[in-house]
Amino acid sequence: MTDREKMLDKALTYIGRDGYYVCRTKLRLGAVYDWCAFAVSAIMKDCGFVGKYIKSVEGGAGSIPRASDGKYGTWFKKGAMQPQPGDLIFLRYADYPQQDKYFCDHIGIVENVKGSEITTLEGNVDGYGYNWASTSSFKRKTRSLNDSNVYAFYRPKWQSSTSTGTTSQNTGTAKKTVDELAKEVIQGKWSAGDERKAKLTAAGYDYSVVQNRVNELMSGNTKSGKSVETLAREVIQGKWGNGDERRQKLTAAGYNYSAVQNRVNELMK
């Protein structure tokens, strides 16, 4: 089981738990606070991941990326990269001055992404009345990535395994290239359909990029013999322009712009 999967599995065991469980039982804080970030910290502690993927921070929603960005993971705004399972999601609900770029109101864990729909696991949700700590709970929520409240994400530098001690990161940029993965898919090593998607995503790869390359290889539609990997590196070198110009050039040349751009985003992380 990868570290990413271990964290998600542990988060599922928190469903239905309240603020007293997280703040008092798990973290032994004595008091109960606005506890969405405390829940993430508690889950990471349960997995032994504090100091490996986040700094031990129990405070405001933005405190985890504020303390961990660059050292343990990468913070990125909505739209900069496609979120993946295991990322932390941050939301803002009010339009007031920010003390820094990390300032936000709420934090959760990304469980799954399907198109523009994102499923999350979050603490301190749907509380009511005076005793909010006992009425709010850790829940699964579904929202649109287009929701104006979705603000940013934090991606821990996930390692490939809890047992091997390897430092290889499963973000789609390390270990295997898109071409290597696509060839393995064709050889049947990653199963098929939803199972393939689940396995690639759990391993930290971008399923859509890999599948697009599989489709290219299977159809023979590899214009000029260039792979997504080669094209992405050419884009980074500035050979295909920027913005709409890049999209138009790649499309006119017969390439899948989305697949290439996704790989560019991965390489630039």
C-alpha positions in Angstrom: 0.0 0.0 0.0 1.3 3.4 -0.9 1.6 6.2 1.7 -1.1 8.1 -0.2 -3.5 5.1 0.1 -2.6 4.6 3.7 -3.6 8.2 4.5 -6.9 7.9 2.6 -7.7 4.6 4.3 -7.0 6.2 7.7 -9.2 9.2 6.9 -12.1 6.9 6.1 -12.0 5.6 9.7 -12.7 9.2 11.0 -16.0 9.4 9.2 -18.7 10.2 11.8 -16.2 11.4 14.4 -16.7 14.7 16.2 -14.4 17.5 17.4 -14.1 16.0 20.9 -12.6 12.8 19.4 -10.1 14.7 17.2 -9.0 17.4 19.7 -9.2 15.6 23.0 -8.9 11.9 22.3 -6.5 11.9 19.4 -4.5 15.1 20.0 -5.0 15.5 23.8 -5.4 19.2 23.5 -7.8 19.5 26.4 -10.0 22.0 24.6 -11.9 21.8 21.3 -11.2 24.3 18.6 -12.4 24.8 15.0 -11.0 21.5 14.1 -10.8 20.9 10.3 -7.0 21.3 10.3 -6.7 19.4 13.6 -8.3 16.4 11.9 -5.8 16.4 9.0 -3.0 16.6 11.5 -4.4 13.8 13.6 -4.8 11.5 10.6 -1.2 12.3 9.5 0.0 11.5 13.0 -1.9 8.2 13.0 0.0 7.2 9.9 3.4 8.4 11.1 3.5 11.1 8.4 4.2 14.2 10.5 7.7 15.4 9.6 7.5 13.4 6.4 4.6 15.0 4.5 3.5 17.9 6.8 4.9 19.8 9.8 3.0 19.0 13.0 0.6 22.0 13.0 -2.7 22.1 14.7 -4.3 25.4 14.0 -5.9 27.4 11.3 -6.7 25.8 7.9 -3.7 27.5 6.2 -1.2 26.5 8.9 -0.3 23.2 7.3 0.8 24.5 3.9 2.3 27.6 5.5 4.6 25.5 7.6 5.2 22.6 5.1 5.2 24.2 1.6 8.5 23.4 -0.3 9.9 21.2 2.4 7.2 18.5 2.6 5.0 19.3 -0.3 3.8 21.8 -2.9 1.0 24.4 -2.6 -0.9 25.4 -5.8 -3.9 27.6 -6.5 -7.0 26.2 -8.2 -6.4 25.8 -11.9 -2.6 25.6 -11.7 -2.7 21.8 -11.7 -5.3 19.0 -11.7 -5.9 17.9 -8.1 -5.3 14.2 -7.2 -6.4 11.9 -4.4 -4.3 12.5 -1.4 -4.0 16.3 -2.0 -5.3 18.7 0.7 -8.0 21.1 -0.4 -8.5 24.6 0.9 -11.6 26.7 0.8 -12.4 30.4 1.4 -15.9 31.6 2.3 -15.5 35.3 2.9 -13.9 38.1 1.0 -11.7 39.7 3.6 -7.9 40.6 3.6 -5.5 37.7 3.6 -2.5 37.7 5.9 -0.6 35.7 3.3 -1.3 33.4 0.3 -2.1 30.5 2.6 -4.9 32.2 4.5 -8.2 30.3 4.2 -11.2 29.1 6.1 -11.4 25.3 5.7 -9.3 22.3 4.8 -10.1 18.8 3.7 -8.5 15.8 2.0 -9.2 15.0 -1.7 -10.5 11.5 -2.0 -11.4 11.4 -5.7 -11.6 13.6 -8.8 -14.0 12.9 -11.7 -14.1 15.6 -14.3 -15.0 18.8 -12.5 -16.5 16.9 -9.5 -14.3 16.4 -6.5 -15.0 14.2 -3.5 -13.4 15.2 -0.2 -13.0 14.0 3.4 -13.4 16.9 5.9 -13.7 17.6 9.6 -15.8 20.2 11.4 -18.6 19.9 8.9 -22.3 20.8 9.2 -22.3 21.7 12.9 -25.2 23.5 14.4 -26.4 25.0 17.7 -24.3 26.0 20.7 -22.4 22.7 21.1 -21.0 22.7 17.5 -18.0 20.5 18.5 -20.3 17.5 19.1 -22.8 18.2 16.2 -20.1 18.9 13.6 -18.4 15.7 12.2 -15.9 14.3 9.8 -17.7 13.6 6.5 -17.4 12.8 2.9 -18.4 15.9 0.8 -18.9 16.3 -3.0 -18.5 19.7 -4.7 -17.6 21.2 -8.1 -14.0 22.3 -8.8 -15.8 25.4 -10.3 -17.2 26.3 -6.8 -16.0 29.8 -6.1 -15.1 28.7 -2.5 -12.5 26.2 -3.7 -9.3 28.2 -3.3 -6.1 26.0 -3.4 -4.5 22.7 -2.8 -1.4 21.2 -1.2 0.3 18.1 -2.5 2.5 16.2 -0.1 5.7 14.7 -1.6 4.2 11.2 -1.5 6.7 8.4 -1.5 5.9 5.2 -3.3 5.7 2.8 -0.4 5.6 2.7 3.4 7.7 -0.4 3.5 10.6 0.1 1.1 11.8 3.4 2.4 12.3 4.6 -1.2 12.3 8.3 -1.8 10.8 8.0 -5.3 7.7 10.3 -5.5 4.5 9.0 -7.0 3.4 12.3 -8.6 3.6 11.2 -12.2 6.9 12.9 -12.7 9.1 10.3 -11.0 9.5 6.5 -11.5 8.0 5.9 -14.9 7.4 8.0 -18.0 4.0 8.3 -19.7 5.3 6.2 -22.6 6.5 3.5 -20.2 3.2 3.4 -18.4 1.2 3.4 -21.7 3.2 0.4 -22.9 2.6 -1.4 -19.7 -1.1 -0.7 -20.0 -1.1 -2.2 -23.5 0.7 -5.3 -22.1 -2.1 -5.7 -19.5 -0.1 -4.8 -16.5 -2.6 -2.1 -15.2 -5.9 -4.0 -15.8 -8.7 -2.3 -17.7 -11.5 0.2 -17.3 -12.3 1.6 -13.9 -9.8 -0.7 -12.3 -7.0 0.6 -14.5 -8.0 4.2 -13.6 -8.1 3.4 -9.9 -4.7 1.7 -10.0 -2.9 4.5 -11.9 -4.5 7.2 -9.8 -3.6 5.4 -6.5 0.0 5.1 -7.8 0.1 8.9 -8.3 -0.2 9.0 -12.1 -2.5 11.1 -14.2 -4.8 8.5 -15.7 -6.1 10.7 -18.5 -2.5 11.5 -19.8 -1.6 7.8 -19.7 -4.8 6.7 -21.4 -4.5 9.3 -24.1 -1.0 8.0 -24.9 -2.4 4.4 -24.9 -5.0 5.5 -27.5 -2.3 7.2 -29.6 -0.1 4.0 -29.6 -3.1 1.8 -30.3 -4.3 3.9 -33.2 -0.9 4.7 -34.6 -1.8 8.4 -34.4 1.7 9.5 -33.3 2.3 12.3 -35.8 6.0 12.9 -36.7 6.9 10.0 -34.3 6.7 12.4 -31.2 5.4 11.1 -28.0 3.5 13.2 -25.3 6.7 13.1 -23.3 8.8 14.6 -26.2 6.2 17.2 -27.0 5.9 18.3 -23.4 9.6 18.8 -23.2 9.6 20.8 -26.4 6.8 23.0 -24.9 8.9 23.7 -21.8 11.8 24.6 -24.2 9.5 27.2 -25.7 9.1 25.5 -29.1 5.3 25.6 -29.2 4.5 29.1 -28.0 2.2 29.9 -25.0 -1.5 30.0 -24.2 -3.9 29.9 -27.2 -1.0 30.0 -29.6 0.4 26.7 -28.1 -3.1 25.1 -28.2 -3.6 26.1 -31.8 -0.1 24.9 -33.0 -0.4 21.5 -31.2 -3.9 20.9 -32.4 -3.1 22.0 -36.0 -0.1 19.6 -35.9 -2.5 16.8 -35.0 -1.6 16.4 -31.3 -3.8 16.1 -28.2 -3.3 19.5 -26.6 -4.8 18.4 -23.2 -2.5 15.4 -22.9 0.6 17.4 -23.7 -0.3 20.3 -21.4 -1.1 17.8 -18.5 2.3 16.3 -18.9 3.9 19.8 -19.0 2.2 20.6 -15.7 3.6 17.4 -14.2 7.1 18.1 -15.3 6.9 21.7 -14.0 5.9 20.7 -10.5 
